[in-house]
Amino acid sequence: MKTRKVGHQLFNDNPKGPSKVKAQYGTAERARQTLKRLRGKPKAYQRQVAVTMFYRAKHHKFQTKGMKEAMKVYGHFLQTL
């Protein structure tokens, strides 16, 4: 049986080294830094990271004001993609 090579993955069961981008969602400033690091990456990867960080902040058990601001940053970014 042939195995299929998987393209860009943010998370998987068998990572090969450190994460590609240090993505954070704690504050709006950290969200902007994450988006700055994503420049130059494929659009699909940018969308995947932004969606993941948006929903991590949205569904965090102890959501803070900074996380809500980060959600706005990621939400605006996703609308402009």
Buried (B, 14 or more C-beta within 10 A) or exposed (E): EEEEEEEEEBEEEEEEEEEBBEBBBBBBEBBBBBBEBBEEBEEEBBBBBBBBBBEBBBEEEEEEEBBEBBBEBBBEBEEEE
